[in-house]
Amino acid sequence: MARRKVHDEAQKPRRVLPEPNWPAAHRALWAAGIAPRTSRLARPRHADTLRPLSIRNAARAWGAYLVVLAEAGIDIAADDPAALVTPDHVASFVDTLAARGNAAGSIRVRLFDLRTALRIMQPAQDLGWLTRPGGVSINDWFEDDPEEAEKEILDPRVLTALGWDLIASANALPATDEDALRMYRNGLICLLLAALPIRIGTLSLMRLGVNVFDHGADILLRFSARETKNRKPLECAVPDHLLSAFRHHLDAIRPRMVRGEDDRWFWRNPDGTRFRYAGIMQMFRRVTAQKLGKESGTHVSRHGMATALADLAPDRPGLAAAVLGVGEGVVDRHYRRAEIRQAARLATNLLEAERDELRLRARTRFGHRASD
C-alpha cells in the first residue's frame, strides 16, 4: 500500500518548484540573500529580520510562482527574477491560485510571501506594488467570503472545553501510556491557544529557562522580538485556571518524554523527539476533526479570540488588536460580526417584549390569550 501511495503522489502535478530546481541565477541570489553575515559590521539584509519559517514560506511562494509561469509557457530561466514579476504575470498567478480553490486569505499570504522572496533575492528592486496594486492594499482587493470567514472561527470557550476533555481522557489512562502523554500535551496546547495570543510558530519555540519561567506563584512566558511574527516582544502569564495543568505537564508529563537532562525544548513527543511546528499544526487539525467534527487550522483560535472579545467588549475594537498583537484592521471584521449578532439579539428581545405586551392586552380585552 505504501508503494502505491508513493506512486499516486508522483502522478500529482508539482505546484511548488523546490529551490534546487530553480534557475541557477535565482539560486545564487537566494543563497546570497540568506547567507549568514560574516561580520557584525556587515550591512543587515532583509533575511536577517525574518524567522526561518518566513524564509521557508517565501521560498515556497517563489517556487509556486515559477511553476505557474512555466505552465503558461513563459521562460523562467531569466537572470533577473524581478523581470518575471509583471502585472500580467502576477494576475495570471492570482487567477491560477483562485482556480485551484485558494481562499482570498491564502492568496494574500502568497503575494506577501512572493514580495518577501524578491526582497531577499533583489533588495534594490522596488516591488511594493505587489502588495499595494494601484496604491490600494491587497487586504482591500481580496475581501474574505463572509461564509468562509465565519467557518474560520473557533470560539475559545469551545477550544477550552476541548483541551480539558483531552486532559481528562489522558488522566483516565495509565500514567506511563504513550497515548496519555500525547493527549495531555495536546490538551494543554489547546488550552494555551484558547487563552493566550501565541502563534504556533512562537509556541513551538518554547524552551525552559529561555521562554518558560516558573516563579512558583505564577509562570511567565517570554518571547523576544526575533521569536514573534510581528517582531514585537511578547510576555504573558499562564492564566490561573491553567496553572495546575501547566505545572503538571512541566513536572510529570514532559519529564517522561525527555531523553536528556540538558534538553530545554518544552514540547516533546513520547519517543523523545521534539514536537515541532508542523507536528503541532497536524495534531490540531486531526484533533478538531475528531472531536469537533470539522478540521481546523490553529489560526482559528486567534480569530475566535477576536470574535469573543468583540462580543464581550463591542465598544472597544482596539482590545483584540492589542491582545493579539495585530492591526485593528485584522480584527475589524470580527467586530462587525459581533455588532450584527448584538443587533439581532436586541431585535429578538424587542420582538419578544412586544409579543408579550400584545398577549397581555389580548387577555385584558378579550379574556383569553392571543395565539402566537
DRENMARZA-188447 format. One line per field, with one value per residue (C-alpha): residue number from 1; residue in three letters; chain; x, y, z. Coordinates in Angstrom, 2 decimals. Example, Ala and Ser with C-alpha at 12.3 -4.5 7.8 and 13.67 -1.06 7.14 Angstrom:
DRENMARZA-188447
seq = c(1,2)
type = c(ala,ser)
mol = c(A,A)
X = c(12.30,13.67)
Y = c(-4.50,-1.06)
Z = c(7.80,7.14)
END
This chain:
DRENMARZA-188447
seq = c(1,2,3,4,5,6,7,8,9,10,11,12,13,14,15,16,17,18,19,20,21,22,23,24,25,26,27,28,29,30,31,32,33,34,35,36,37,38,39,40,41,42,43,44,45,46,47,48,49,50,51,52,53,54,55,56,57,58,59,60,61,62,63,64,65,66,67,68,69,70,71,72,73,74,75,76,77,78,79,80,81,82,83,84,85,86,87,88,89,90,91,92,93,94,95,96,97,98,99,100,101,102,103,104,105,106,107,108,109,110,111,112,113,114,115,116,117,118,119,120,121,122,123,124,125,126,127,128,129,130,131,132,133,134,135,136,137,138,139,140,141,142,143,144,145,146,147,148,149,150,151,152,153,154,155,156,157,158,159,160,161,162,163,164,165,166,167,168,169,170,171,172,173,174,175,176,177,178,179,180,181,182,183,184,185,186,187,188,189,190,191,192,193,194,195,196,197,198,199,200,201,202,203,204,205,206,207,208,209,210,211,212,213,214,215,216,217,218,219,220,221,222,223,224,225,226,227,228,229,230,231,232,233,234,235,236,237,238,239,240,241,242,243,244,245,246,247,248,249,250,251,252,253,254,255,256,257,258,259,260,261,262,263,264,265,266,267,268,269,270,271,272,273,274,275,276,277,278,279,280,281,282,283,284,285,286,287,288,289,290,291,292,293,294,295,296,297,298,299,300,301,302,303,304,305,306,307,308,309,310,311,312,313,314,315,316,317,318,319,320,321,322,323,324,325,326,327,328,329,330,331,332,333,334,335,336,337,338,339,340,341,342,343,344,345,346,347,348,349,350,351,352,353,354,355,356,357,358,359,360,361,362,363,364,365,366,367,368,369,370,371,372)
type = c(met,ala,arg,arg,lys,val,his,asp,glu,ala,gln,lys,pro,arg,arg,val,leu,pro,glu,pro,asn,trp,pro,ala,ala,his,arg,ala,leu,trp,ala,ala,gly,ile,ala,pro,arg,thr,ser,arg,leu,ala,arg,pro,arg,his,ala,asp,thr,leu,arg,pro,leu,ser,ile,arg,asn,ala,ala,arg,ala,trp,gly,ala,tyr,leu,val,val,leu,ala,glu,ala,gly,ile,asp,ile,ala,ala,asp,asp,pro,ala,ala,leu,val,thr,pro,asp,his,val,ala,ser,phe,val,asp,thr,leu,ala,ala,arg,gly,asn,ala,ala,gly,ser,ile,arg,val,arg,leu,phe,asp,leu,arg,thr,ala,leu,arg,ile,met,gln,pro,ala,gln,asp,leu,gly,trp,leu,thr,arg,pro,gly,gly,val,ser,ile,asn,asp,trp,phe,glu,asp,asp,pro,glu,glu,ala,glu,lys,glu,ile,leu,asp,pro,arg,val,leu,thr,ala,leu,gly,trp,asp,leu,ile,ala,ser,ala,asn,ala,leu,pro,ala,thr,asp,glu,asp,ala,leu,arg,met,tyr,arg,asn,gly,leu,ile,cys,leu,leu,leu,ala,ala,leu,pro,ile,arg,ile,gly,thr,leu,ser,leu,met,arg,leu,gly,val,asn,val,phe,asp,his,gly,ala,asp,ile,leu,leu,arg,phe,ser,ala,arg,glu,thr,lys,asn,arg,lys,pro,leu,glu,cys,ala,val,pro,asp,his,leu,leu,ser,ala,phe,arg,his,his,leu,asp,ala,ile,arg,pro,arg,met,val,arg,gly,glu,asp,asp,arg,trp,phe,trp,arg,asn,pro,asp,gly,thr,arg,phe,arg,tyr,ala,gly,ile,met,gln,met,phe,arg,arg,val,thr,ala,gln,lys,leu,gly,lys,glu,ser,gly,thr,his,val,ser,arg,his,gly,met,ala,thr,ala,leu,ala,asp,leu,ala,pro,asp,arg,pro,gly,leu,ala,ala,ala,val,leu,gly,val,gly,glu,gly,val,val,asp,arg,his,tyr,arg,arg,ala,glu,ile,arg,gln,ala,ala,arg,leu,ala,thr,asn,leu,leu,glu,ala,glu,arg,asp,glu,leu,arg,leu,arg,ala,arg,thr,arg,phe,gly,his,arg,ala,ser,asp)
mol = c(A,A,A,A,A,A,A,A,A,A,A,A,A,A,A,A,A,A,A,A,A,A,A,A,A,A,A,A,A,A,A,A,A,A,A,A,A,A,A,A,A,A,A,A,A,A,A,A,A,A,A,A,A,A,A,A,A,A,A,A,A,A,A,A,A,A,A,A,A,A,A,A,A,A,A,A,A,A,A,A,A,A,A,A,A,A,A,A,A,A,A,A,A,A,A,A,A,A,A,A,A,A,A,A,A,A,A,A,A,A,A,A,A,A,A,A,A,A,A,A,A,A,A,A,A,A,A,A,A,A,A,A,A,A,A,A,A,A,A,A,A,A,A,A,A,A,A,A,A,A,A,A,A,A,A,A,A,A,A,A,A,A,A,A,A,A,A,A,A,A,A,A,A,A,A,A,A,A,A,A,A,A,A,A,A,A,A,A,A,A,A,A,A,A,A,A,A,A,A,A,A,A,A,A,A,A,A,A,A,A,A,A,A,A,A,A,A,A,A,A,A,A,A,A,A,A,A,A,A,A,A,A,A,A,A,A,A,A,A,A,A,A,A,A,A,A,A,A,A,A,A,A,A,A,A,A,A,A,A,A,A,A,A,A,A,A,A,A,A,A,A,A,A,A,A,A,A,A,A,A,A,A,A,A,A,A,A,A,A,A,A,A,A,A,A,A,A,A,A,A,A,A,A,A,A,A,A,A,A,A,A,A,A,A,A,A,A,A,A,A,A,A,A,A,A,A,A,A,A,A,A,A,A,A,A,A,A,A,A,A,A,A,A,A,A,A,A,A,A,A,A,A,A,A,A,A,A,A,A,A,A,A,A,A,A,A,A,A,A,A,A,A)
X = c(0.00,2.85,4.36,1.04,0.68,4.12,3.24,0.00,1.81,4.31,1.47,0.26,1.33,4.06,2.76,5.94,9.34,11.96,14.88,17.45,15.40,15.25,17.21,20.88,20.75,17.80,19.54,22.65,20.72,18.74,21.85,23.49,20.36,20.05,23.74,24.86,26.63,30.38,30.86,28.87,29.68,28.18,25.09,21.89,19.77,16.07,16.52,18.25,14.92,12.96,12.28,13.25,9.58,9.09,12.10,10.77,7.35,8.98,10.89,7.68,5.91,8.66,8.65,4.88,5.17,7.77,5.54,2.60,4.77,6.32,2.88,1.88,4.81,6.90,10.67,11.61,15.36,15.87,18.93,16.78,13.96,12.24,11.86,9.46,7.25,4.99,1.37,0.19,2.21,1.05,-2.56,-2.14,-0.67,-3.62,-6.14,-4.43,-4.49,-8.16,-8.96,-7.30,-9.69,-7.39,-9.31,-8.74,-6.66,-4.36,-3.84,-2.98,-0.40,1.15,1.57,3.17,5.49,6.28,7.33,9.45,11.23,12.11,13.31,15.64,16.97,16.93,16.54,17.28,14.14,11.04,8.13,5.84,3.05,2.79,1.03,-0.41,-1.58,-2.78,-1.85,-4.56,-3.63,-4.35,-6.21,-8.86,-8.57,-9.18,-12.10,-12.91,-16.05,-18.28,-19.39,-15.81,-14.68,-17.43,-16.21,-12.72,-13.65,-13.36,-14.78,-12.11,-14.68,-15.17,-11.41,-11.03,-13.61,-11.75,-8.48,-9.95,-11.62,-8.27,-6.63,-9.45,-9.00,-5.26,-5.79,-8.06,-5.16,-2.10,0.48,3.10,0.85,2.23,-1.29,-1.78,1.39,0.39,-3.21,-2.21,0.30,-2.27,-4.88,-2.53,-1.69,-5.42,-5.89,-3.00,-4.21,-7.65,-6.32,-3.19,-2.39,0.52,1.01,2.05,5.41,6.16,4.63,6.73,9.91,9.18,12.25,12.73,14.76,14.55,10.81,9.26,9.90,8.34,8.20,6.13,3.11,2.97,4.53,5.64,6.10,8.51,9.45,11.94,11.16,13.01,10.66,7.40,5.81,5.23,8.78,7.48,8.49,5.69,5.27,2.24,1.43,-0.14,-3.74,-4.61,-7.12,-4.37,-1.58,-2.16,-2.40,0.67,2.70,1.62,2.87,6.07,6.69,5.16,4.31,7.27,9.97,8.63,9.21,12.68,15.78,18.43,18.58,20.01,17.10,15.26,12.66,9.27,7.17,8.21,6.91,6.66,9.69,11.80,11.91,10.97,7.33,7.80,5.69,4.46,3.55,1.54,-0.34,-1.17,-2.20,-4.58,-6.25,-6.61,-7.97,-10.51,-11.72,-12.12,-13.60,-15.46,-16.46,-14.56,-10.87,-9.46,-6.10,-4.58,-5.25,-8.95,-8.10,-6.88,-9.91,-12.10,-10.43,-11.03,-14.69,-15.13,-13.54,-15.82,-18.85,-17.62,-16.48,-18.09,-17.29,-13.54,-12.32,-8.75,-8.86,-8.45,-5.80,-3.79,-4.24,-3.47,-0.65,-2.11,-3.54,-7.14,-7.98,-7.25,-9.93,-12.36,-14.48,-14.94,-16.29,-18.68,-19.99,-20.28,-22.29,-24.57,-25.12,-25.85,-28.31,-30.02,-30.28,-31.64,-34.22,-35.28,-35.65,-37.70,-39.97,-40.44,-41.25,-43.76,-45.37,-45.67,-47.36,-49.80,-50.63,-51.29,-53.58,-55.44,-56.05,-57.24,-59.54,-60.87,-60.44,-58.20,-54.60,-53.90,-52.37,-48.75)
Y = c(0.00,2.37,1.88,2.61,5.80,6.97,6.19,8.15,11.11,11.06,11.47,14.72,17.88,19.74,23.03,24.29,24.15,23.21,25.58,23.12,23.15,26.93,28.62,28.94,32.73,32.58,30.03,32.17,35.30,33.37,31.81,35.22,36.74,34.20,33.56,34.35,37.67,37.26,40.36,42.38,45.41,43.85,45.61,43.92,42.21,41.56,37.89,38.88,40.24,37.08,33.86,30.57,29.81,33.12,32.41,28.95,30.34,32.93,30.17,28.19,31.23,31.80,28.11,28.21,31.33,29.70,26.65,28.82,30.78,27.61,26.05,29.20,28.68,31.54,31.12,31.24,30.98,34.73,36.03,38.79,37.29,40.68,40.78,37.85,39.77,41.83,42.83,40.39,37.52,38.24,38.44,35.01,33.71,35.02,33.57,30.19,30.13,31.11,28.40,25.84,26.82,29.00,31.35,35.11,34.96,32.32,34.39,37.45,35.48,34.13,37.64,38.89,35.86,36.47,40.03,38.75,36.32,39.16,41.37,38.54,37.99,41.56,44.07,47.02,46.34,48.27,45.85,47.44,47.39,43.63,44.15,47.58,47.42,50.84,52.14,50.01,47.28,43.74,43.34,45.55,43.98,40.44,40.53,37.35,35.43,36.07,32.43,31.19,33.71,32.56,28.98,30.00,30.85,28.64,30.08,29.99,28.54,25.58,25.18,25.33,22.57,20.50,20.96,19.86,16.89,15.72,16.12,14.19,11.38,11.36,11.19,8.17,6.17,4.71,7.45,5.55,5.09,7.00,7.96,9.55,11.61,12.66,13.55,15.58,17.56,18.14,19.22,21.75,23.21,23.68,25.37,27.74,28.62,29.39,31.62,33.32,35.27,33.00,31.97,28.38,29.45,31.15,28.48,25.77,27.61,27.39,26.46,26.12,28.95,30.85,31.35,29.50,30.82,29.14,31.59,29.35,31.60,32.18,31.02,33.57,33.07,35.48,35.68,38.03,40.13,37.59,34.85,36.58,37.17,40.89,41.42,42.65,41.03,39.13,38.44,36.84,34.89,31.46,32.12,30.96,28.39,26.70,26.82,23.36,21.73,23.58,22.69,19.02,18.90,20.58,18.30,14.96,14.71,16.32,14.50,11.17,12.37,13.86,11.78,14.24,16.42,19.34,19.31,22.64,22.29,22.38,20.36,16.75,13.52,10.32,8.92,11.85,13.77,17.42,18.27,20.86,23.40,21.02,18.36,20.81,22.01,18.43,17.48,20.41,19.60,15.96,16.64,19.25,16.92,14.02,15.93,18.82,17.27,19.83,20.06,23.46,25.18,26.74,30.27,29.81,30.15,33.72,34.56,33.06,35.15,38.32,37.42,36.53,39.81,41.62,40.03,40.92,44.45,45.66,49.26,48.57,47.33,48.13,45.49,42.48,44.28,44.89,41.36,39.62,41.97,42.88,45.94,46.90,46.19,42.50,42.18,44.73,42.15,40.23,43.35,43.93,40.39,40.97,44.13,42.23,39.50,42.06,43.82,40.51,39.69,43.17,42.85,39.43,40.77,43.73,41.47,39.14,42.09,43.38,39.94,39.68,43.06,42.06,38.84,40.87,43.28,40.38,38.70,42.00,42.87,39.51,37.43,34.86,34.53,35.52,32.82,33.14)
Z = c(0.00,0.81,-2.64,-4.29,-2.28,-3.34,-6.95,-6.72,-5.19,-8.02,-10.52,-8.95,-10.76,-8.92,-7.61,-5.94,-7.62,-4.98,-4.60,-6.05,-9.29,-9.62,-12.41,-11.46,-11.25,-8.85,-6.64,-6.46,-5.49,-2.91,-1.36,-1.13,0.39,3.22,3.88,7.46,7.89,8.15,10.27,12.76,10.67,7.55,6.28,7.53,4.88,4.77,5.62,8.86,10.13,9.26,11.10,9.40,8.80,6.98,4.78,4.01,3.09,0.82,-0.96,-1.41,-2.82,-5.38,-6.26,-6.75,-8.89,-11.14,-11.66,-12.75,-15.19,-16.61,-17.11,-19.01,-21.38,-20.00,-19.95,-16.27,-16.81,-16.59,-14.78,-13.32,-11.19,-10.85,-14.64,-14.32,-11.91,-14.13,-13.50,-16.18,-14.76,-11.22,-12.41,-14.02,-10.76,-8.76,-11.25,-11.08,-7.29,-7.28,-9.84,-7.56,-4.80,-2.72,-0.45,-0.54,2.64,1.15,-2.00,0.05,2.01,-1.19,-2.57,0.63,0.60,-3.06,-2.28,0.61,-1.74,-4.10,-1.25,-0.26,-3.78,-5.13,-2.29,-4.60,-6.65,-5.63,-5.93,-3.38,-5.96,-5.42,-2.12,-2.95,-6.57,-7.65,-4.21,-2.57,-0.08,-1.24,2.06,0.43,-3.02,-1.77,0.62,2.52,1.68,4.73,4.80,4.61,7.21,9.55,9.19,10.18,13.75,16.80,19.99,22.72,25.10,22.76,22.41,26.20,26.62,24.03,25.89,29.24,27.53,26.17,29.57,31.24,28.71,29.36,33.13,32.68,31.17,32.95,33.54,31.52,28.48,25.47,24.44,27.86,27.46,23.97,24.85,27.90,25.83,23.08,25.61,27.18,23.75,23.05,26.42,25.81,22.31,23.71,26.47,25.15,21.94,20.96,17.35,16.65,15.22,18.53,20.75,19.05,20.12,23.86,25.93,29.65,31.11,27.84,27.34,30.29,33.81,36.84,39.77,41.99,42.39,38.66,35.40,32.82,29.10,27.40,23.75,22.16,19.09,16.93,18.10,17.17,13.79,14.28,15.64,18.97,22.27,23.96,27.66,29.27,32.40,32.29,33.45,36.96,35.72,33.69,36.26,37.72,34.28,33.01,36.10,35.91,32.34,33.42,36.40,35.41,31.69,29.95,32.02,30.71,27.15,27.58,26.94,28.13,31.24,29.27,26.83,27.12,24.38,26.08,23.63,23.12,21.60,23.67,21.79,22.99,19.73,19.60,18.84,16.11,14.26,11.55,14.10,16.19,13.11,12.05,15.57,15.84,12.53,13.47,16.97,15.84,13.10,15.55,18.48,16.87,13.56,11.47,10.72,11.63,11.42,14.52,13.22,14.03,17.70,17.15,15.03,17.73,20.41,18.38,17.97,21.64,22.69,20.25,21.90,25.38,24.53,21.28,22.14,22.34,18.93,19.92,22.65,20.35,18.33,21.48,22.85,19.58,18.61,15.21,13.49,14.13,10.50,11.06,13.75,12.33,10.56,13.81,15.49,12.63,13.10,16.84,16.22,13.85,16.44,19.15,16.86,16.13,19.83,20.55,17.78,19.08,22.62,21.40,19.36,22.31,24.56,22.01,21.69,25.47,25.59,22.84,24.72,27.89,26.00,24.41,27.76,29.24,26.36,25.21,28.34,26.66,25.45,21.88,19.72,18.60)
END
